Amino acid sequence: MPQQAPRFAPAPPQLLEEIACAPTGLPVPPLAGLRVLGGYVHGRIMYGPGDAVILNAGTAQGVQKGHQFFVRRPIADPGKTQPKEGALYGVHTAGWITVVDVKDTMAVATVTHACDPIFEGDFLEPYTAPMLPAPALTGTPDYEHPGHVMMADQRRQMGSAGISMLIDRGSEDGVRAGQQVTLYRETLKGQGPIIDLGRATVLSVTPQNSLIRVDWTREAIYIGDFVAIHRITQ
């Protein structure tokens, strides 16, 4: 019998913060666009909640007072996030900011929320409020078309329940928000039995990748571990 995906343990505000702070991925390295130039204190390069930061764009680039942006930076060693050819460039979410003053080619923003310290040089993307997916019906794990763990939330120890991870399967592969996935590892180069690591739920989906959150796990989960999508049954 198909079963509904389990309810999340944390309260909604905590879960929404987990979704917003989760890692993401890009098919190419991020462009040198909107960025954090620094602050008002000479020599300071790290910023937290309530701190003011200066941005390298203003009204001439379409920035307006009240605009919000995610603050992100490439993961230091993208090679570790690419278990197979065609994988995405890892991107860490440091937090988000709100613009409080704007000039022609420069703006000032305050740090609304910090997932981690925000650094000079971090790049910006338009902020979108996270949404909690509705539970989806789930069926049998599809081991014939597995995905892989691409990257994990760098703020937390891998293997603990509640960690957010990115996988290399998205809507083009039939994945949708609310689905469950099985996390597993092969043995003897695929010739031996699999190790069932745990379960996760898909939080959000793009055409080529999905953000998942671990519901429970038996042991540590590593980049490159396999993901079997629970195919939805009608």
C-alpha positions in Angstrom: 0.0 0.0 0.0 1.4 3.5 -0.9 2.2 5.5 2.2 2.4 9.3 2.8 5.8 10.8 3.4 6.4 11.2 7.1 5.9 14.5 8.8 9.0 16.6 9.6 10.1 16.6 13.2 11.2 20.3 13.5 8.6 23.1 13.9 7.9 24.9 10.5 10.1 28.0 11.2 13.1 25.8 11.9 12.4 23.7 8.8 12.0 26.8 6.6 15.3 28.1 7.8 16.9 24.8 7.0 15.5 25.0 3.4 16.6 28.6 2.9 20.1 27.9 4.2 20.6 24.7 2.2 23.3 24.4 -0.4 22.6 24.7 -4.1 24.4 24.1 -7.4 25.1 25.7 -10.7 25.9 24.2 -14.1 28.7 26.7 -14.5 30.8 28.8 -12.0 28.9 31.8 -10.7 29.4 35.0 -12.7 31.0 38.2 -11.3 27.7 40.0 -10.9 26.1 41.4 -7.7 28.5 41.0 -4.8 29.3 42.1 -1.2 32.1 44.7 -1.4 32.6 45.0 2.3 31.5 47.1 5.3 32.2 50.4 7.0 35.0 49.1 9.3 38.4 49.1 7.6 39.9 45.6 7.5 36.8 43.7 8.4 35.8 41.0 6.0 33.2 38.9 8.0 29.6 39.9 8.8 26.7 38.6 10.9 23.1 39.4 11.7 22.4 43.2 11.8 25.7 44.2 10.3 25.6 46.6 7.4 27.3 45.6 4.1 28.0 47.6 0.9 27.0 46.1 -2.4 28.6 46.8 -5.8 25.3 47.8 -7.6 22.6 50.4 -7.2 19.6 51.9 -9.0 21.5 51.8 -12.3 21.5 48.0 -12.0 17.8 47.8 -10.8 18.5 47.5 -7.1 15.9 49.1 -4.9 15.3 49.7 -1.2 13.7 46.7 0.4 15.0 44.2 -2.1 16.3 41.0 -0.5 19.1 38.8 -1.7 20.6 35.4 -0.8 24.3 35.6 -0.1 26.2 32.7 -1.5 29.8 31.6 -2.4 31.3 28.6 -4.3 32.3 25.6 -2.2 36.1 25.8 -1.8 36.8 22.5 -3.6 34.1 21.9 -6.2 35.9 18.7 -7.3 34.7 17.0 -4.2 31.1 17.8 -5.1 31.3 16.2 -8.5 31.0 12.4 -8.3 30.4 12.0 -12.0 30.8 13.9 -15.2 28.3 16.8 -15.7 27.8 17.4 -12.0 27.0 20.9 -10.7 29.4 23.5 -9.1 28.7 23.5 -5.4 27.4 26.7 -3.9 27.1 27.4 -0.1 24.3 29.6 1.2 25.7 32.0 3.8 22.4 33.9 4.6 20.3 36.7 3.2 20.3 40.5 3.3 17.8 43.4 2.9 18.7 46.6 1.0 18.2 49.7 3.2 19.8 52.5 1.1 20.5 52.8 -2.6 22.7 55.1 -4.7 23.4 55.1 -8.4 26.0 52.4 -8.5 26.1 51.3 -4.9 23.8 50.1 -2.1 23.8 49.4 1.6 22.1 46.3 3.0 21.8 44.8 6.5 22.3 41.1 7.2 18.7 39.8 7.8 19.8 36.2 8.6 23.2 34.4 8.7 23.4 30.7 8.1 27.2 31.1 8.4 29.4 34.2 8.5 29.0 36.4 5.4 32.3 37.4 3.7 33.5 40.2 1.5 33.3 38.9 -2.1 30.2 36.7 -1.6 27.8 36.8 -4.5 24.1 37.6 -4.4 21.0 36.1 -5.9 17.3 37.3 -5.6 15.7 36.0 -2.4 12.7 33.7 -2.7 10.9 32.6 0.5 11.2 28.9 1.1 8.1 26.7 0.9 7.2 23.5 2.7 6.3 20.8 0.1 3.0 18.9 0.5 3.4 15.2 1.3 3.5 13.0 -1.9 2.5 9.4 -2.3 5.5 7.1 -2.4 6.1 3.7 -4.0 9.1 1.3 -4.4 12.7 2.7 -4.5 14.0 2.8 -8.1 17.4 1.2 -7.9 17.6 0.9 -11.7 18.0 4.6 -12.2 20.0 5.9 -9.1 21.1 9.4 -8.4 24.0 10.6 -6.3 24.5 12.9 -3.4 26.2 16.0 -4.8 26.9 18.2 -1.8 25.8 18.7 1.8 25.0 21.6 4.1 28.5 22.6 5.3 27.3 23.8 8.7 26.4 20.4 10.1 28.0 16.9 10.5 27.0 14.6 7.7 24.9 11.6 8.8 22.7 13.4 11.3 18.9 13.6 10.8 17.9 17.0 9.5 20.9 17.7 7.2 20.1 19.1 3.8 21.8 17.7 0.7 21.7 18.2 -3.0 21.2 15.3 -5.4 21.7 15.1 -9.2 18.2 14.2 -10.1 15.4 16.7 -10.8 12.1 17.2 -12.5 13.6 15.9 -15.8 14.0 12.6 -14.0 10.4 12.5 -12.6 11.3 13.9 -9.2 8.8 16.1 -7.3 8.7 17.8 -4.0 7.4 15.7 -1.2 8.8 12.4 -2.5 10.8 10.1 -0.4 14.2 8.7 -1.4 16.4 5.9 -0.1 20.0 6.6 0.6 22.3 3.7 0.0 25.9 2.5 -0.7 27.1 -0.3 -3.0 29.6 -2.9 -1.9 32.2 -4.8 -3.9 32.0 -2.3 -6.7 28.3 -3.1 -7.2 28.6 -6.9 -7.1 27.8 -7.2 -3.4 24.7 -6.3 -1.4 23.8 -2.6 -0.9 24.0 -0.8 2.5 20.7 0.9 3.3 21.8 4.2 4.9 18.4 5.9 5.5 15.6 7.9 4.2 15.1 11.5 3.0 12.3 13.7 1.7 12.6 16.0 -1.4 12.1 19.6 -0.4 12.5 21.4 -3.7 13.2 20.5 -7.3 14.8 22.1 -10.3 15.0 20.4 -13.8 18.4 18.8 -13.0 18.8 18.6 -9.2 16.8 18.4 -6.0 17.2 19.4 -2.4 16.6 16.6 0.1 16.4 16.5 3.9 17.5 13.4 5.8 14.6 12.1 7.9 16.8 9.4 9.5 20.0 7.5 8.9 21.9 4.5 10.2 25.4 5.9 9.5 27.3 8.8 7.9 26.3 9.8 4.4 29.1 10.8 2.0 29.2 12.8 -1.2 28.8 10.2 -4.0 26.5 7.9 -2.1 23.5 6.6 -4.1 20.0 7.8 -4.0 17.0 5.7 -5.1 13.9 7.7 -5.9 10.6 6.3 -4.5 8.5 6.4 -7.7 5.0 7.8 -7.1 2.2 5.3 -7.6 -1.2 6.4 -8.7 
